[in-house]
Amino acid sequence: MSDTFLTLVRHGQTIWHAENRYAGISDVPLSDTGRAQIRALADWARAHPHDAVVCSPVSRARATAGPVAEALGLEPEVVPDLREVDFGAAEGRTLAELRESDPAAVERFVADPARNPFPGAEPPGAAAERVLAALRGVTERHRGESVLVVGHNTALRLALCTWLGIPVARYREVFPRLDNVAATRLRVPADPARAPALLALNVPTPAVPTPPAPIPAEAPAAS
């Protein structure tokens, strides 16, 4: 059987992401920059055809996948388990705001995010297994094809760690962030016992009119 190629793309920018707020399961609309990004991503997709487009059910991911799928003459496949991590008490807040209200919780999280998620948040290990199972399912359904997957920053980084054999606790260190509409490319062997090859990581797709503002090194890379 043939290898399968997955192109993992983070959704377009939202208002919260422009402010570096945690946006996990919250439904936050795309910003003006985000809407420009997905139009440009659709143009990019025409020059980089895929056999299928898959996306998270969260509205920002579906809004990103729709124009891309249309550009390719496809219908997007919505996969519920590709949704972003629920950040619990951190939803809608910045790391600086969290540090003001509960500095101890922030320090525990920064030291070991896998063991010390924010109160009420989905455990990172569980999220990694959920998203990885979804990606493996996509691979099985589209064996030998090239699939564009629109997902989320933290969910995809956690799944990448588990799939590549990297401790989940290191996800913020090894994969600091996936930029909006940037592409990460995997070649998944037909043998499910073999790990995928990471062919490209966080590669810019099209240029956008307004680039994202720089983010301090200590800040979290929200969904």
Residue frames as a rotation matrix with the C-alpha (Angstrom) as fourth column:
MET 1
0.570 0.822 0.000 0.00
0.822 -0.570 0.000 0.00
0.000 0.000 -1.000 0.00
SER 2
-0.009 -0.567 0.824 1.08
0.528 -0.702 -0.477 3.59
0.849 0.431 0.306 -0.61
ASP 3
-0.726 -0.275 -0.630 2.08
0.677 -0.448 -0.584 6.20
-0.122 -0.851 0.511 1.92
THR 4
0.445 0.867 0.225 -0.39
0.850 -0.487 0.198 8.93
0.281 0.103 -0.954 2.83
PHE 5
-0.690 -0.670 0.272 0.49
0.575 -0.737 -0.356 12.61
0.439 -0.089 0.894 2.97
LEU 6
0.411 0.784 -0.466 -1.11
0.911 -0.339 0.232 14.89
0.024 -0.520 -0.854 5.54
THR 7
-0.552 -0.463 0.693 -0.82
0.390 -0.878 -0.277 18.67
0.737 0.117 0.665 5.34
LEU 8
0.048 0.520 -0.853 -1.74
0.998 -0.053 0.024 20.04
-0.033 -0.852 -0.522 8.77
VAL 9
-0.525 -0.136 0.840 -2.87
0.362 -0.929 0.075 23.68
0.771 0.344 0.537 8.61
ARG 10
-0.655 0.313 -0.688 -3.85
0.636 -0.265 -0.725 25.86
-0.409 -0.912 -0.025 11.52
HIS 11
0.319 0.905 0.283 -7.06
0.946 -0.283 -0.161 27.86
-0.066 0.319 -0.946 11.04
GLY 12
-0.067 -0.262 0.963 -7.06
0.460 -0.864 -0.203 31.58
0.885 0.429 0.178 10.21
GLN 13
-0.910 -0.399 -0.116 -6.53
0.300 -0.437 -0.848 34.20
0.288 -0.806 0.517 12.88
THR 14
0.228 0.966 -0.120 -9.38
0.813 -0.121 0.570 35.21
0.536 -0.228 -0.813 15.21
ILE 15
0.512 0.041 0.858 -9.86
-0.234 -0.955 0.185 38.29
0.827 -0.295 -0.479 17.35
TRP 16
0.956 -0.142 0.258 -8.71
-0.226 0.207 0.952 36.42
-0.188 -0.968 0.166 20.45
HIS 17
0.561 -0.796 0.227 -5.62
0.806 0.587 0.070 35.03
-0.189 0.143 0.971 18.76
ALA 18
0.311 -0.426 0.850 -4.63
0.395 -0.755 -0.523 38.51
0.865 0.498 -0.067 17.65
GLU 19
0.466 -0.078 0.881 -4.56
-0.700 -0.643 0.313 39.36
0.542 -0.762 -0.354 21.38
ASN 20
-0.518 -0.700 -0.491 -2.90
-0.339 0.695 -0.634 36.01
0.785 -0.162 -0.598 22.24
ARG 21
-0.150 0.572 0.807 -5.88
-0.969 0.076 -0.234 34.82
-0.196 -0.817 0.543 24.29
TYR 22
-0.921 -0.114 0.372 -6.51
-0.106 0.993 0.044 31.16
-0.375 0.001 -0.927 24.87
ALA 23
-0.024 0.915 -0.403 -9.29
-0.978 -0.105 -0.178 30.04
-0.205 0.390 0.898 22.52
GLY 24
-0.862 -0.288 0.418 -9.96
-0.268 0.958 0.107 26.37
-0.431 -0.020 -0.902 22.93
ILE 25
-0.591 0.726 0.351 -13.56
0.792 0.606 0.078 25.23
-0.156 0.324 -0.933 22.58
SER 26
-0.108 0.544 -0.832 -14.82
0.196 -0.809 -0.555 28.83
-0.975 -0.223 -0.019 22.52
ASP 27
0.218 0.259 0.941 -16.45
0.969 0.062 -0.241 29.91
-0.121 0.964 -0.238 19.26
VAL 28
0.067 -0.312 -0.948 -14.54
0.173 -0.932 0.319 33.04
-0.983 -0.185 -0.009 18.26
PRO 29
0.908 0.364 0.206 -14.98
0.249 -0.076 -0.965 34.64
-0.336 0.928 -0.159 14.81
LEU 30
0.076 -0.881 0.467 -12.16
0.997 0.068 -0.035 35.20
-0.001 0.468 0.884 12.38
SER 31
0.053 -0.180 -0.982 -10.55
0.246 -0.951 0.188 38.63
-0.968 -0.252 -0.006 12.38
ASP 32
0.813 0.163 -0.559 -10.14
-0.434 -0.471 -0.768 40.73
-0.388 0.867 -0.312 9.23
THR 33
-0.186 -0.954 -0.236 -6.62
-0.965 0.131 0.229 39.31
-0.188 0.270 -0.944 8.96
GLY 34
-0.506 0.038 0.862 -8.00
-0.153 0.979 -0.133 35.79
-0.849 -0.200 -0.490 9.35
ARG 35
0.584 0.787 0.201 -10.49
0.125 0.157 -0.980 36.29
-0.802 0.597 -0.006 6.54
ALA 36
0.580 -0.479 -0.659 -7.69
-0.810 -0.424 -0.405 37.59
-0.086 0.769 -0.634 4.29
GLN 37
-0.452 -0.803 0.389 -5.60
-0.765 0.573 0.294 34.57
-0.459 -0.164 -0.873 5.26
ILE 38
-0.163 0.406 0.899 -8.21
0.134 0.912 -0.388 32.03
-0.977 0.057 -0.203 4.25
ARG 39
0.865 0.400 -0.301 -8.78
-0.210 -0.257 -0.943 33.72
-0.455 0.879 -0.139 0.89
ALA 40
0.211 -0.882 -0.422 -5.07
-0.976 -0.171 -0.131 33.54
0.043 0.439 -0.897 0.24
LEU 41
-0.486 -0.349 0.801 -4.95
-0.495 0.866 0.078 29.95
-0.721 -0.359 -0.593 1.51
ALA 42
0.490 0.729 0.478 -7.63
0.090 0.503 -0.860 28.99
-0.867 0.464 0.181 -1.02
ASP 43
0.791 -0.294 -0.537 -5.50
-0.612 -0.364 -0.702 30.49
0.010 0.884 -0.468 -3.79
TRP 44
-0.267 -0.938 0.221 -2.51
-0.945 0.300 0.132 28.53
-0.189 -0.173 -0.966 -2.47
ALA 45
-0.128 0.280 0.951 -4.54
-0.223 0.926 -0.303 25.31
-0.966 -0.251 -0.056 -2.45
ARG 46
0.867 0.459 -0.193 -5.32
-0.264 0.097 -0.960 25.67
-0.421 0.883 0.205 -6.16
ALA 47
0.410 -0.807 -0.425 -1.57
-0.785 -0.076 -0.615 25.47
0.464 0.586 -0.665 -6.83
HIS 48
-0.769 -0.607 0.202 -1.09
-0.617 0.621 -0.483 22.67
0.168 -0.496 -0.852 -4.27
PRO 49
0.079 0.935 -0.345 -3.94
-0.728 0.291 0.621 20.20
0.681 0.203 0.704 -4.92
HIS 50
-0.803 -0.165 0.572 -5.07
-0.533 0.629 -0.566 17.68
-0.267 -0.759 -0.593 -2.32
ASP 51
-0.782 0.500 -0.373 -7.42
0.112 0.701 0.704 14.74
0.613 0.509 -0.604 -2.64
ALA 52
0.227 0.850 -0.475 -9.44
0.756 0.153 0.636 15.59
0.614 -0.503 -0.608 0.47
VAL 53
-0.519 -0.275 0.809 -9.99
-0.282 -0.839 -0.466 18.39
0.807 -0.470 0.358 2.97
VAL 54
0.100 0.449 -0.888 -10.69
0.750 0.552 0.364 17.53
0.654 -0.702 -0.282 6.61
CYS 55
-0.430 -0.273 0.861 -11.35
-0.213 -0.895 -0.391 19.91
0.877 -0.351 0.327 9.48
SER 56
-0.927 0.128 -0.354 -12.23
0.369 0.123 -0.921 20.35
-0.075 -0.984 -0.161 13.13
PRO 57
-0.073 0.984 0.165 -15.88
0.937 0.011 0.350 21.13
0.342 0.180 -0.922 13.93
VAL 58
-0.085 0.005 -0.996 -14.98
0.653 -0.755 -0.059 24.44
-0.753 -0.655 0.061 15.62
SER 59
0.777 0.629 0.033 -16.30
0.413 -0.470 -0.780 27.34
-0.475 0.619 -0.625 13.55
ARG 60
0.469 -0.654 -0.594 -12.93
-0.635 -0.717 0.287 28.98
-0.613 0.243 -0.752 12.89
ALA 61
-0.581 -0.661 0.475 -11.61
-0.176 0.672 0.719 25.71
-0.795 0.334 -0.507 11.42
ARG 62
0.001 0.669 0.743 -14.72
0.780 0.465 -0.419 25.15
-0.626 0.580 -0.521 9.33
ALA 63
0.831 0.290 -0.474 -14.57
0.016 -0.866 -0.500 28.75
-0.555 0.408 -0.725 8.07
THR 64
-0.040 -0.935 -0.352 -10.96
-0.715 -0.219 0.664 28.13
-0.698 0.279 -0.660 7.01
ALA 65
-0.630 -0.246 0.737 -11.60
0.134 0.900 0.415 24.75
-0.765 0.360 -0.533 5.38
GLY 66
0.344 0.918 0.198 -14.67
0.367 0.063 -0.928 25.82
-0.864 0.392 -0.315 3.42
PRO 67
0.718 -0.074 -0.692 -13.02
-0.559 -0.654 -0.510 28.12
-0.415 0.753 -0.511 0.85
VAL 68
-0.405 -0.914 0.008 -10.07
-0.777 0.348 0.525 25.73
-0.483 0.206 -0.851 0.52
ALA 69
-0.454 0.313 0.834 -12.34
0.283 0.938 -0.198 22.78
-0.845 0.146 -0.515 -0.23
GLU 70
0.651 0.746 -0.140 -14.37
0.149 -0.306 -0.940 24.87
-0.745 0.591 -0.311 -2.68
ALA 71
0.306 -0.631 -0.713 -11.17
-0.849 -0.520 0.096 25.89
-0.431 0.576 -0.694 -4.49
LEU 72
-0.757 -0.639 0.138 -10.35
-0.546 0.734 0.404 22.20
-0.359 0.231 -0.904 -4.92
GLY 73
-0.250 0.754 -0.607 -13.87
-0.756 0.239 0.609 21.17
0.604 0.611 0.511 -5.89
LEU 74
-0.652 -0.064 -0.755 -14.29
0.305 0.890 -0.339 19.14
0.694 -0.452 -0.561 -2.69
GLU 75
0.558 0.761 0.331 -16.61
-0.185 -0.274 0.944 18.95
0.809 -0.588 -0.012 0.30
PRO 76
-0.407 -0.758 0.509 -14.85
-0.714 -0.084 -0.695 19.34
0.570 -0.646 -0.507 3.67
GLU 77
0.161 0.352 -0.922 -15.04
0.318 0.866 0.386 16.34
0.934 -0.355 0.027 5.99
VAL 78
0.158 -0.036 0.987 -15.72
-0.776 -0.622 0.102 17.42
0.610 -0.782 -0.126 9.59
VAL 79
-0.031 -0.286 -0.958 -14.01
0.362 0.890 -0.277 15.25
0.932 -0.355 0.076 12.22
PRO 80
0.807 0.511 0.296 -15.22
-0.033 -0.461 0.887 16.01
0.590 -0.726 -0.355 15.78
ASP 81
0.803 -0.488 -0.344 -12.10
0.535 0.333 0.776 14.75
-0.264 -0.807 0.528 17.55
LEU 82
-0.116 -0.836 0.536 -9.90
0.881 -0.337 -0.334 17.27
0.459 0.434 0.775 15.73
ARG 83
0.773 0.477 0.417 -11.38
0.248 -0.833 0.494 20.01
0.583 -0.279 -0.763 17.95
GLU 84
-0.118 -0.835 0.538 -9.06
-0.308 -0.484 -0.819 22.16
0.944 -0.262 -0.200 20.04
VAL 85
-0.592 -0.207 -0.779 -8.16
0.647 0.454 -0.612 21.49
0.481 -0.866 -0.135 23.66
ASP 86
0.648 0.733 0.207 -10.56
0.338 -0.520 0.784 22.87
0.683 -0.438 -0.585 26.28
PHE 87
-0.374 -0.898 0.232 -8.35
0.226 -0.330 -0.916 25.28
0.899 -0.290 0.327 28.26
GLY 88
0.016 0.422 -0.906 -10.72
0.956 0.257 0.137 25.45
0.291 -0.869 -0.400 31.22
ALA 89
0.507 0.195 -0.839 -10.08
0.659 -0.716 0.232 28.49
-0.556 -0.670 -0.492 33.41
ALA 90
-0.496 -0.805 -0.325 -7.69
0.339 -0.524 0.781 29.91
-0.800 0.277 0.533 30.79
GLU 91
-0.167 0.476 0.863 -10.34
0.986 0.081 0.146 30.25
-0.001 0.876 -0.483 28.07
GLY 92
0.637 0.499 0.588 -10.50
0.608 -0.794 0.015 33.83
0.474 0.348 -0.809 26.81
ARG 93
0.928 -0.330 -0.175 -7.59
-0.076 -0.625 0.777 35.02
-0.366 -0.707 -0.605 28.93
THR 94
0.536 -0.834 -0.131 -3.96
-0.379 -0.099 -0.920 35.85
0.754 0.542 -0.369 28.27
LEU 95
0.196 -0.557 -0.807 -1.06
0.698 0.657 -0.284 34.34
0.688 -0.508 0.518 30.15
ALA 96
-0.766 -0.484 0.423 -0.36
0.115 -0.750 -0.651 37.75
0.633 -0.450 0.630 31.71
GLU 97
-0.048 0.840 0.541 -3.93
-0.762 -0.381 0.524 37.95
0.646 -0.387 0.658 33.03
LEU 98
0.703 0.276 -0.655 -3.71
0.076 0.887 0.455 34.43
0.707 -0.370 0.603 34.40
ARG 99
-0.249 -0.894 -0.372 -0.40
0.636 0.139 -0.759 35.24
0.731 -0.425 0.534 36.07
GLU 100
-0.634 0.077 0.770 -2.02
-0.426 -0.865 -0.265 38.17
0.645 -0.496 0.581 37.88
SER 101
0.311 0.897 0.315 -4.91
-0.818 0.084 0.569 36.09
0.484 -0.435 0.759 39.23
ASP 102
0.929 -0.006 0.370 -3.09
-0.205 0.824 0.529 32.82
-0.308 -0.567 0.764 39.98
PRO 103
0.354 -0.869 -0.347 0.68
-0.921 -0.260 -0.289 33.07
0.161 0.422 -0.892 39.53
ALA 104
-0.301 -0.479 0.825 1.32
-0.657 0.731 0.185 29.70
-0.692 -0.486 -0.534 41.16
ALA 105
0.484 0.568 0.665 -0.92
0.117 0.711 -0.693 27.90
-0.867 0.414 0.278 38.67
VAL 106
0.922 -0.187 -0.338 0.86
-0.384 -0.340 -0.859 29.59
0.046 0.922 -0.386 35.77
GLU 107
-0.003 -0.993 0.121 4.28
-0.998 0.010 0.058 28.63
-0.059 -0.121 -0.991 37.10
ARG 108
-0.152 0.010 0.988 3.18
-0.280 0.959 -0.052 25.01
-0.948 -0.285 -0.143 37.50
PHE 109
0.814 0.530 0.238 1.80
0.101 0.275 -0.956 25.00
-0.572 0.802 0.170 33.97
VAL 110
0.698 -0.605 -0.382 4.93
-0.694 -0.443 -0.567 26.51
0.174 0.661 -0.730 32.43
ALA 111
-0.208 -0.830 0.518 7.15
-0.901 0.368 0.228 24.04
-0.380 -0.420 -0.824 34.32
ASP 112
-0.961 -0.042 0.272 5.16
0.037 0.959 0.280 20.95
-0.273 0.280 -0.921 33.22
PRO 113
-0.501 0.817 -0.286 2.03
-0.864 -0.492 0.107 21.61
-0.053 0.301 0.952 31.12
ALA 114
-0.387 0.348 -0.854 1.29
-0.276 0.840 0.467 17.89
0.880 0.416 -0.229 30.79
ARG 115
-0.526 0.120 -0.842 0.95
0.716 0.597 -0.363 17.33
0.459 -0.794 -0.400 34.54
ASN 116
-0.533 0.249 -0.809 -0.31
0.574 -0.596 -0.562 20.78
-0.622 -0.763 0.175 35.47
PRO 117
-0.502 0.426 0.753 -2.98
0.656 -0.379 0.652 21.96
0.563 0.822 -0.089 33.01
PHE 118
-0.818 0.273 0.507 -5.08
-0.428 -0.877 -0.219 24.95
0.385 -0.396 0.834 33.96
PRO 119
-0.754 0.570 0.327 -8.04
-0.098 0.395 -0.913 24.23
-0.649 -0.721 -0.242 36.30
GLY 120
0.240 0.970 0.044 -10.90
-0.217 0.098 -0.971 22.63
-0.946 0.224 0.234 34.40
ALA 121
0.032 -0.308 -0.951 -8.81
-0.978 -0.205 0.034 22.06
-0.206 0.929 -0.308 31.27
GLU 122
0.955 0.193 -0.224 -8.68
-0.261 0.908 -0.329 18.88
0.140 0.373 0.917 29.24
PRO 123
0.473 -0.835 0.282 -5.56
-0.076 0.280 0.957 16.89
-0.878 -0.474 0.069 30.23
PRO 124
0.145 -0.470 -0.871 -2.93
-0.923 -0.382 0.052 17.31
-0.357 0.796 -0.489 27.47
GLY 125
-0.822 -0.485 0.297 -2.20
-0.378 0.856 0.353 13.59
-0.426 0.178 -0.887 27.34
ALA 126
-0.196 0.848 0.492 -5.86
0.453 0.524 -0.722 12.79
-0.870 0.081 -0.487 26.75
ALA 127
0.589 0.385 -0.711 -6.10
-0.348 -0.673 -0.653 15.53
-0.729 0.632 -0.262 24.11
ALA 128
-0.338 -0.815 -0.471 -3.01
-0.858 0.062 0.509 14.17
-0.386 0.576 -0.720 22.35
GLU 129
-0.827 0.056 0.560 -4.51
0.118 0.990 0.076 10.66
-0.550 0.129 -0.825 22.15
ARG 130
0.193 0.981 -0.010 -7.87
0.308 -0.070 -0.949 12.02
-0.932 0.180 -0.315 20.96
VAL 131
0.533 -0.013 -0.846 -6.41
-0.637 -0.665 -0.390 14.08
-0.558 0.747 -0.363 18.13
LEU 132
-0.587 -0.798 -0.135 -3.90
-0.720 0.438 0.538 11.42
-0.370 0.413 -0.832 17.14
ALA 133
-0.510 0.491 0.707 -6.68
0.351 0.869 -0.350 8.83
-0.785 0.069 -0.615 16.88
ALA 134
0.575 0.746 -0.336 -8.55
0.037 -0.434 -0.900 11.27
-0.817 0.506 -0.277 14.62
LEU 135
0.176 -0.599 -0.781 -5.51
-0.907 -0.407 0.107 11.78
-0.382 0.690 -0.615 12.39
ARG 136
-0.813 -0.441 0.379 -4.93
-0.310 0.880 0.359 8.03
-0.492 0.174 -0.853 12.17
GLY 137
-0.048 0.891 0.452 -8.57
0.423 0.428 -0.799 7.60
-0.905 0.152 -0.397 11.21
VAL 138
0.618 0.191 -0.763 -8.20
-0.479 -0.679 -0.557 10.20
-0.624 0.709 -0.328 8.47
THR 139
-0.381 -0.867 -0.321 -5.12
-0.853 0.195 0.485 8.35
-0.358 0.458 -0.814 7.22
GLU 140
-0.705 0.154 0.692 -6.98
0.142 0.987 -0.075 5.04
-0.695 0.045 -0.718 7.08
ARG 141
0.344 0.935 0.084 -9.94
0.342 -0.042 -0.939 6.53
-0.875 0.351 -0.334 5.22
HIS 142
0.904 -0.062 -0.423 -7.69
-0.375 -0.590 -0.715 8.26
-0.205 0.805 -0.556 2.69
ARG 143
0.334 -0.818 0.468 -4.87
0.164 0.540 0.825 5.74
-0.928 -0.199 0.315 2.36
GLY 144
-0.213 -0.575 0.790 -2.47
0.891 0.217 0.398 6.66
-0.400 0.789 0.466 -0.42
GLU 145
0.494 0.473 0.729 -3.95
0.735 -0.675 -0.060 10.14
0.464 0.566 -0.682 -0.84
SER 146
-0.768 -0.629 0.122 -2.89
0.496 -0.704 -0.508 13.69
0.405 -0.330 0.853 0.02
VAL 147
0.274 0.927 -0.255 -5.13
0.842 -0.103 0.530 15.24
0.466 -0.359 -0.809 2.68
LEU 148
-0.594 -0.357 0.721 -5.27
0.003 -0.897 -0.441 18.82
0.805 -0.260 0.534 3.94
VAL 149
0.035 0.537 -0.843 -6.29
0.899 0.352 0.262 18.90
0.437 -0.767 -0.470 7.60
VAL 150
-0.205 -0.029 0.978 -7.44
-0.159 -0.985 -0.062 22.20
0.966 -0.168 0.198 9.15
GLY 151
0.306 0.256 -0.917 -6.99
0.770 0.500 0.397 22.08
0.560 -0.827 -0.044 12.90
HIS 152
0.935 0.162 0.316 -5.70
-0.080 -0.772 0.631 23.92
0.346 -0.615 -0.708 15.95
ASN 153
0.267 -0.925 0.271 -2.40
-0.659 -0.380 -0.649 25.03
0.703 -0.006 -0.711 17.38
THR 154
-0.236 -0.392 0.889 -2.27
-0.953 0.272 -0.133 23.15
-0.190 -0.879 -0.437 20.68
ALA 155
0.626 0.556 0.546 -4.24
-0.451 0.830 -0.329 20.07
-0.636 -0.040 0.771 19.59
LEU 156
0.918 -0.297 -0.262 -2.01
-0.134 0.388 -0.912 19.48
0.373 0.872 0.317 16.58
ARG 157
0.030 -0.968 0.250 1.21
-0.774 -0.181 -0.607 20.05
0.632 -0.175 -0.755 18.52
LEU 158
-0.007 0.034 0.999 0.16
-0.864 0.504 -0.023 17.56
-0.504 -0.863 0.026 21.19
ALA 159
0.875 0.389 0.290 -0.75
-0.188 0.823 -0.536 14.95
-0.447 0.414 0.793 18.58
LEU 160
0.660 -0.700 -0.271 2.55
-0.385 -0.006 -0.923 15.52
0.645 0.714 -0.273 16.75
CYS 161
-0.141 -0.733 0.666 4.49
-0.981 0.015 -0.191 14.90
0.130 -0.681 -0.721 19.95
THR 162
0.216 0.288 0.933 2.76
-0.567 0.815 -0.120 11.61
-0.795 -0.503 0.339 20.64
TRP 163
0.977 0.209 0.027 2.97
-0.092 0.539 -0.838 10.41
-0.190 0.816 0.546 17.01
LEU 164
0.550 -0.832 -0.075 6.68
-0.328 -0.132 -0.935 11.28
0.768 0.539 -0.345 16.75
GLY 165
0.429 -0.354 -0.831 7.60
0.682 0.730 0.041 9.81
0.593 -0.584 0.554 20.14
ILE 166
-0.584 -0.570 0.578 8.23
0.082 -0.750 -0.657 13.14
0.807 -0.336 0.485 21.90
PRO 167
-0.621 0.369 -0.691 7.06
0.780 0.203 -0.592 13.52
-0.078 -0.907 -0.414 25.52
VAL 168
0.252 0.839 0.483 3.85
0.798 -0.462 0.387 15.54
0.547 0.288 -0.786 25.65
ALA 169
0.584 -0.055 -0.810 5.32
0.660 -0.548 0.513 17.64
-0.472 -0.834 -0.284 28.46
ARG 170
-0.425 -0.864 -0.272 7.74
0.458 -0.464 0.758 19.12
-0.781 0.198 0.592 25.92
TYR 171
0.154 0.526 0.836 5.14
0.980 0.028 -0.199 20.26
-0.128 0.850 -0.511 23.37
ARG 172
0.956 0.218 -0.199 5.62
0.208 -0.976 -0.067 23.98
-0.208 0.023 -0.978 24.10
GLU 173
0.250 -0.952 -0.176 9.39
-0.284 -0.246 0.927 23.58
-0.926 -0.182 -0.332 23.91
VAL 174
-0.497 -0.483 0.721 9.71
0.437 0.578 0.689 21.41
-0.749 0.658 -0.076 20.80
PHE 175
-0.369 0.474 0.799 6.83
0.838 -0.203 0.507 23.01
0.402 0.857 -0.322 18.87
PRO 176
-0.887 -0.061 -0.459 6.59
0.340 -0.757 -0.557 26.60
-0.313 -0.650 0.692 20.20
ARG 177
-0.086 0.914 -0.396 3.66
-0.279 -0.404 -0.871 27.44
-0.956 0.035 0.290 17.93
LEU 178
-0.454 0.097 0.886 1.98
0.850 0.345 0.399 26.72
-0.267 0.934 -0.239 14.62
ASP 179
-0.854 0.086 -0.512 1.24
-0.132 -0.990 0.053 29.96
-0.503 0.113 0.857 12.81
ASN 180
0.180 0.983 -0.044 -2.14
-0.162 -0.014 -0.987 30.71
-0.970 0.185 0.157 11.31
VAL 181
0.911 0.360 -0.200 -2.52
-0.290 0.214 -0.933 29.06
-0.293 0.908 0.299 7.87
ALA 182
-0.135 -0.970 -0.205 1.04
-0.986 0.111 0.124 27.70
-0.098 0.219 -0.971 8.03
ALA 183
0.715 0.409 -0.568 1.54
-0.564 0.817 -0.122 24.13
0.414 0.408 0.814 6.78
THR 184
-0.199 -0.706 0.680 3.11
-0.836 0.484 0.258 21.12
-0.511 -0.517 -0.687 8.48
ARG 185
0.360 0.277 -0.891 3.62
-0.851 0.488 -0.192 18.15
0.382 0.827 0.412 6.17
LEU 186
-0.105 -0.319 0.942 3.74
-0.675 0.718 0.168 14.47
-0.730 -0.618 -0.291 7.17
ARG 187
-0.172 0.060 -0.983 4.36
-0.771 0.613 0.172 11.31
0.614 0.787 -0.059 5.18
VAL 188
0.099 0.322 0.941 2.52
-0.882 0.467 -0.067 8.49
-0.461 -0.823 0.331 6.94
PRO 189
-0.828 -0.487 -0.277 3.74
-0.560 0.729 0.394 4.98
0.010 0.481 -0.877 6.09
ALA 190
-0.014 0.829 -0.560 1.26
-0.600 0.441 0.668 2.31
0.800 0.345 0.490 5.10
ASP 191
-0.212 -0.143 -0.967 2.51
0.563 0.791 -0.240 0.25
0.799 -0.595 -0.087 8.07
PRO 192
0.623 0.561 0.545 0.68
-0.055 -0.664 0.746 1.74
0.780 -0.495 -0.382 11.09
ALA 193
0.770 -0.394 -0.502 3.45
0.631 0.350 0.693 0.54
-0.098 -0.850 0.518 13.40
ARG 194
-0.295 -0.919 0.262 5.88
0.946 -0.319 -0.052 3.00
0.132 0.233 0.964 11.82
ALA 195
0.032 0.230 -0.973 6.00
0.493 -0.850 -0.185 6.66
-0.869 -0.474 -0.141 12.83
PRO 196
0.864 0.301 0.404 5.39
0.498 -0.389 -0.775 9.32
-0.076 0.871 -0.486 10.17
ALA 197
-0.319 -0.933 0.166 8.15
0.948 -0.313 0.060 11.36
-0.004 0.176 0.984 8.60
LEU 198
0.494 0.393 -0.776 8.02
0.438 -0.883 -0.168 15.08
-0.751 -0.257 -0.608 9.38
LEU 199
0.103 -0.421 0.901 8.68
0.994 0.017 -0.106 16.62
0.030 0.907 0.420 5.96
ALA 200
-0.501 -0.200 0.842 7.98
0.275 -0.959 -0.064 20.28
0.821 0.200 0.535 6.79
LEU 201
-0.180 0.386 -0.905 7.07
0.983 0.033 -0.182 22.22
-0.040 -0.922 -0.385 9.92
ASN 202
0.329 0.420 -0.846 5.15
0.573 -0.801 -0.175 25.50
-0.751 -0.427 -0.504 10.20
VAL 203
-0.706 -0.582 0.404 5.93
0.648 -0.300 0.700 26.61
-0.286 0.756 0.589 6.65
PRO 204
-0.395 0.583 -0.710 4.19
-0.287 -0.813 -0.507 29.85
-0.873 0.004 0.488 5.57
THR 205
-0.026 0.444 0.895 1.66
0.848 0.483 -0.216 29.32
-0.529 0.754 -0.389 2.79
PRO 206
0.230 0.060 0.971 0.55
0.772 -0.618 -0.145 32.54
0.592 0.784 -0.188 1.10
ALA 207
-0.896 -0.445 -0.012 1.57
0.384 -0.760 -0.524 36.04
0.224 -0.474 0.852 2.15
VAL 208
0.150 0.957 -0.247 -1.16
0.985 -0.123 0.124 37.92
0.088 -0.262 -0.961 4.00
PRO 209
0.389 0.047 0.920 -1.82
0.352 -0.930 -0.101 41.68
0.851 0.363 -0.378 4.01
THR 210
0.381 -0.210 0.900 -1.18
-0.766 -0.617 0.180 42.13
0.518 -0.759 -0.396 7.72
PRO 211
-0.245 -0.517 -0.820 1.29
0.022 0.843 -0.538 39.76
0.969 -0.150 -0.195 9.38
PRO 212
0.667 0.490 -0.562 0.56
0.524 0.229 0.821 38.59
0.531 -0.841 -0.104 12.94
ALA 213
0.619 -0.437 0.652 2.03
-0.636 -0.767 0.089 40.76
0.461 -0.470 -0.753 15.68
PRO 214
-0.336 -0.808 -0.483 5.14
-0.197 0.562 -0.803 39.34
0.921 -0.175 -0.348 17.36
ILE 215
0.797 0.603 -0.040 4.47
-0.155 0.268 0.951 37.41
0.584 -0.751 0.307 20.57
PRO 216
0.209 -0.746 0.633 6.78
-0.975 -0.210 0.075 37.41
0.077 -0.632 -0.771 23.61
ALA 217
-0.466 -0.527 -0.711 8.82
-0.534 0.808 -0.248 34.23
0.705 0.264 -0.658 23.98
GLU 218
-0.980 0.035 0.198 7.14
-0.156 0.490 -0.858 33.27
-0.127 -0.871 -0.475 27.28
ALA 219
-0.289 0.955 -0.070 3.62
-0.888 -0.295 -0.354 33.66
-0.359 -0.040 0.932 25.97
PRO 220
-0.257 0.249 0.934 1.49
0.075 0.968 -0.238 30.59
-0.963 0.008 -0.268 25.28
ALA 221
-0.927 0.068 -0.368 0.71
-0.373 -0.094 0.923 29.61
0.028 0.993 0.112 21.73
ALA 222
-0.344 0.879 0.330 -3.05
-0.422 0.169 -0.891 29.48
-0.839 -0.446 0.313 22.01
SER 223
-0.066 0.347 0.936 -5.30
0.430 0.856 -0.287 27.45
-0.900 0.383 -0.206 19.77
